[in-house]
């Protein structure tokens, strides 16, 4: 509601003493001083206010000219206020000064929300009414203040009676089920299938991780985790806190994979997924025993695919290059051999290596968000061979190569009767593309070849010394 009262229009006068001249036009007696004409404004509330008359005023009686009524102040209805400059949106725009009232004027109590304006002092009876209203308002304010204070004290005493948060009872145990596809759900599914491997030998001790392949104790891990077991003792600690001694079934350093067997039953085998259709950016979870902390769960995404990574780092041989998945899930020493899983809890990679700048041979580096895992498609094929025969075959192209300037791999020697010779590949030719993948350097070619199976037919793009380009079909072999 606006603070400015609306001007009445077209309504009959509420003053019965209005007189009409000979033309029938009603005239309102003129007031003096600050007294506005009666009925000039009305309240916005819509409720018609009755005029307050002097005690001896009789609406039905006419006063003779010059009689007492001629000099009596005209009664004003509530709400008939004169708009003051600077109030209620009129020019000036400032609130009234709350100083001393004008002579013969007083501050009149206004309804809630109205802007106070100066009004001519009313008759005695109206003054009594105003005094009564002021008194009632004062009583109401006092009563409200007392009630608010009492309520505040009651509320404060109630809060104090509850004590601190340390005195509260524990809530009921959570009965929520881990949402499908959450890290929590993945951890609950996969943790029973993850193993901590502890190695003890005369040279020292170490830890790694492994993945349960069967109920009767077959475990998949990295070859560099199991390699020390020949001179010492390898022990597996399972998720249910059982332990068992472990023996090596088969190991392949070139693929950095090994299968070991624990003398135990009643295990929970892991579910294997696939890595060929795993998109970059897909969420993944890494589980293992970093720095001996078994059952550690971290999460991240697939940062890249087809990363050429040497199993032994830069000191590793070229024939140990892995065609790895890259992830930013935290992988640290002790995670090696543990699973990298998708959000369905299926194994998509075997954690194998990390890039840790500044770490030397005698130092253990930590995760900087650059971890690498062997794709499960390659690991599954190799692990099956290791379990069944104790050895694994490597896919080969039948060439010796080195990195070429400007990209690609230069053929330095063609193995007689090998796949490359049979396809017509010649020395000094540069391999620029293998099965649709661009080849950046020699390591990239080795990793790409190892990711294929023996007997698979692929196309190889070559560039000769004269700059000419050609494409040949090659059937890969195993050795």
N, C-alpha and C positions, 0 to 999 in steps of 0.2 A: 504494500500500500504506500502511495506517495505521501510525504509529510505535508503537502500543500493541499488544503481543502478545496473542493470543487465548487465553483459558483453555481448557485441554484438558478434555474430558468424555467419559467412557466408554472411555478408553484404559487399557491395563494399565500398571502402574508399570514403569519402566525400572531400578529399583534392586533387585538380586537379594536384598538383605539385609532386605527388608521382612519382618516377622514377623506372624503372625496370632494373634489371641487365641482363646480357647476357643469363641467364637461365630462364628469364621471371618472376622471383619472385620479387614482389613489395617490396620496402624498404621504411620505414617511416623515415624521417630525425630525428635524435636523438636530443631531447631537453636537456637543462641543468637545473641545480637547481631542483625545485619542479615541473617543468612543465611536466605533463604526456603526453604520446603519444596521438596524436589526434585520436579520434575515438575509444579509448580503452574502454569507457563506453558510455551507451546511457540512455536517460530518460525512465522511465517505462510507461509514459502516452501513448505511442504509437504514438505521433505526432512527425514527423521528424523535428528536429531543423536544421536550415540553419547556416553554419559557418559564423562568423563575420570576414570579411577580413579587412586589412588595407586599407585606402582610395585609395592608389595608386596600390593596388593589382589587377592584371588582370588574371582571371582564365585561359585565353587562351594564355597567353604569357609566354615563357620560359626565365628565367634569365640566362645570361651567367655565366659560373663558375667564382667565385671570385667577382661577381658583388654585387650590393647593396642587392639584394634579398637573397644572401647567408647568410648575417648576420642578416636579419630581423627576428623577432620572428614569429614563425608559429602561425596563428590564431587558436583559439580553439572554437569548437561549445559549445553552452549552454548545460550543463549537462555532459560534458566530464571532470569529476572530479576524482582525484586520491583518492582511499580509504585510510584513515588515520588509524593508529593503534588505537584501543580502540573505534572506531566508527562503527556504522552500523552493529554491531554484530561481528566485528572482534575481535581477542584476545585483551584483556584489559578491554573491557566492560565499559569504562567510557566516559562521554561526554567531548568534547574538552575544554581546559582551555580558558577562555575568557580574556586572558591577552593581552599584546601588541603583534601585528603581527610580524612575522619574517622579518628581513631586506629584502627589495625588494619584500615583499609579502603584500597582503591586504585582508580584509574580503570582500567576494563577496556575494551580495544579492542572496539568494536562493529562489526557488519556495516554496509555502506553504507546509509544511510537511517534507521538506528535511533537513538533518542534516548539519549545516554549516561546511565547510572544507576550509583549506587554499589553495589559488590559486595564481599562478604567476601573477604579475601585468600586465594587458592587455595593449594594445596600447592606444593611446590617445583617439581615437574615441570610443573605448569600454569603457574607463573611463567616457566619457561624457554620454554614454548610461546608465552606472551604476548609475551615479549621477542623471540622469533623473528618473530612476526607484526608487531610494531612495527618491527623492523629491516627486514623485507620491505617494509612500507608506506613506510618512509623511503626505501629504495632506489628503490621505484617512483615516489615523488614526485620524487626527484632526477632519475631517468631521464626522467620525463615533462617536467620543467622543462628539462633539457638538450635533449631532442628538440624541444620547442616553440621554444626559443631558436634552435636550428639551423635549423628550418623558417622561422622569422621572418627570420633573416639571409638564407637562400636566397631567400625571397620578396622581401625588400627589394632584394637585389642584382639580382634579375631585373627588378623594376620600374625600378630606376635605370638598367639597361642599355638600357631602351626609350627613354630620353630624354623630351623634352616632346612635347606635341601638335603643336608646330611642326615636329618632325622626322618626323612620320608621313607616309606616302605618300598621295597623293590617291586617293579611291575611284574605282572605274570609273564612266564616264559613265552617267548615268541613261538607261535605255531605256524608261521608263514612258510610257504614252500618256495624254493628258489625259482624265479621265473625262467621259462625255457629260453635258451639263448643268452642268458646272463653269464658273467664271469663266475658268479657263485654256483650256478647250475653246472657249468663246465667243470669247475673244480670238484664238485661233489661226485661227478661221474668219473673223472679221470684219475683223481688221486689214488684210489685203490689199485690202479694199474701202473703206478710209478714206483721205482725202486731206487734206493740209495746204495751205491757200490763203494765199498771201502777196501783200499789196497794197503797191505803191509808187506814191506820187504826190507832187505838189508840196506837198501839205498834211501829208505824213508817211507813215508805214507802219503796217501792221496785219496781224493774222493771224486766220484762221478755219479752219473744217473743212468737209469735204464728203463726199458718199457717191457712189461710183461706180455709175452706172446702166447702163452698157453697156461692152462691150469696146473700143469705138472712142472713148471719152473723154467721154461725157455724164456730168455731175456735178450732183447736187442739193445746194443749200446755202441759207442764209438770204439774203433780199434785202438786209439791212443789211450783210452781208459783201461782197456783189458790187457794191453801189452805188458804191463808190469807183473801180471799174475804168474808168468812163467818162473820168475825168481822169488816169488813171495806168495802171499795168501790173499785171495779175493773173497770178500764177504758181502752178502746182500742183506739189507735191512728193509723190510716191507712196511706197507702203510699200517698194518695191524700190529706193528712192533715185533713181529717174528723175525728171526735171522736164520741164515743158512749159508753154508760154504758154497762157493761157485767154481766151476771149471769151464775152460774155454772149449767151445765146440768148433768154432772156425772164425778166422779174422782175415780181413783184407785191407792192408794199410793204404792201398791206392784209392779205395772208395771210403776209407776211414769208417768202416763198419765191422762189427763183430757180434757173434751170437754166443752167449754163455748159458750154462745150465746150472740151476740151483736145485739142491736136493730137498724139495718141498712140494706139497700139493695144496689144492684148495685156493689157488690164486684167481684173480680176476683179469682175464686178457683184455688188452686195449682194443678198441675198434679203430681200424685203419680207414682212412679216407683216400682222397686223390688230390694230386697237386697240379695236374696239367691244366685244369680249368679254374684254378684259384686266381681270382683277380687281384691286381694291385690295389691296396686300400682295404682289403678284407680284414676284419678284426680277427685276432688270434690270441691264444693264451699259451704261455711257456710255463712248464712245471718241472721242477728238479730240486737239486740240493746245492745251491750256490754257497761256496765257502763252508760246506758241511751242514748247512741249514736245510734239513730234509723237508720235503713237502711245501716248498716255497712256490707261490703262484704269482705270476706277473702277466700283464696284458699289453697289447699293442696292435699293430697292423702289419700287413705285408707291405713293406716299403718298396720292394723291387723284386724282380725275378731274373733268373738266368745270370746271376753274378758269378764270374769265375773267381773262385777262392781256393788257394792251396791249403790242403789239410794241415800241413805243418807250418803255416804262415809263409812269409816270403822265403824262408829257408827250406821249405818243402820242395820236393822234386816236381817237375812239370807233369809227370804222369799221375800225381795225386790231386790234380785240380778238380774241384767240385763245381757242379753247375747249381749254385746254391740259391735258396730263398733268402732274401734280406728282410729283417724285421727290426722294429724299434722296441719290441718287448724286451725287458731287461734280461740279459743272459750274462752270467758271470762264471768264473772258474768253479767247477762243480756241477754246472748245468749240462755239461757235455754228455751226450747220450740220452738226454731226456726228451720228452715229446714237445713239439709245437703243434697245437690242435686248433681246429676251427671252432665256431660257436655251437656246433652240434656235438662237440666232444670227440671228434674223429681226428686221428693223427694225420697231419699233412706234412710233417717234416721232423727230422732228427737233429736237434741242436748240436752244433759241432764246433763253431769258431766264433770269435769276436774280433773286432778291430779296436785296439786300445792304444792310442798314441802315447809314446813316451815309456812304455813298459819294455824292459829288457828280458833277456833269457832267464835271469835269476829273480825277476819280479813278476808278480801276478797283477795283471791289469784288471780294471773293472769295466762295467758297461758304460758306453757313451752313446747308446742307442743304435749301435751298428752290430747286430748279431746275424749269424748265418746258420742256415739249417739245410740238411740234405733233403731234397724233395722225396716224399714217400714213394712216388712211383718208381724211382730208381732204387731206393732203400729196400722196398719190399722184394723186388726181383733179386737183389744181391743177398738179402737175408735168407731167402728161401734156399738159394744155392748153398750158402754157408751152413744152414741147418741140415740140409740133406746130404751134402758131400764134404763139408768142411773147407771148401774153397769156392772162389767166385771167378767167373770169366769177365774180362773187360772187353768192351766194344772198341774196335780199332778201325782206322781208315787205311793203315799200312803206309804211313809216310813219316819222315822226320821233318820238323818244321821249325821256323823261328819267326819272330814278329817282324813285320815289314814296315818301312817308313811310309807314312801316309795311310796306314791301316791295312788289315789283312794279315795273312800268314804265308810266308814264302816256303815252298817245298824245296828242301835241301837234298833229300834222298827218298827214293821210292823203294819200298820193300818189294823184293821179287815175289811174284805170284800173289801179292796181296790185293786187296780190293781196289786200291788206287791204280796199280799197274793194269789190272784187268779193265778198268774204266778208261784208260788212256791218259792218265794224269802224268805230266812230265816234270822233271827237275826245273827249278827256277820259276815255275809258274806261281802266281799269287792267288790264293784262295780268298775270295771276297765275300762269298755267301754260301751258307750250308743249310740246306733244307728250308730255304726262305728266311733265314736269320743272317743279318749282317755280322761279319767277323771283324772285330776290332784289332785283335792281336792273337798270338799263338795260344795263350791260355784260354781265350774265348773259344777257339776251335776245339781244343782238347775237352773242355767242359761240355760243349755242344755234342761232340761225338759220344761222350760217356753217357749222355742223357738218353741215347737211343739204344735199342736192343740189337743184338747180333742177328743178322739176316734181314734187317730192315733196309728197304731201298730208298735212297734219298737223291736229290739233285744238288750238284756242286757247281758253283760259278767260278770260273778261272779267268785271270788276266795274264796274257803273255808278255814277254819282254818287249814286243813291238806295240803293246797297248791294246791289242785285240782281245776281245772278250768272247768266251764260249761257255757252254753249260754241258755237263756230262752226268749220267746216271751211275750211281755207285751202290753196290750191295755190301753193307757193312759185315764185318766178321767179328768173331770173338776169340780171345786168346787167354 
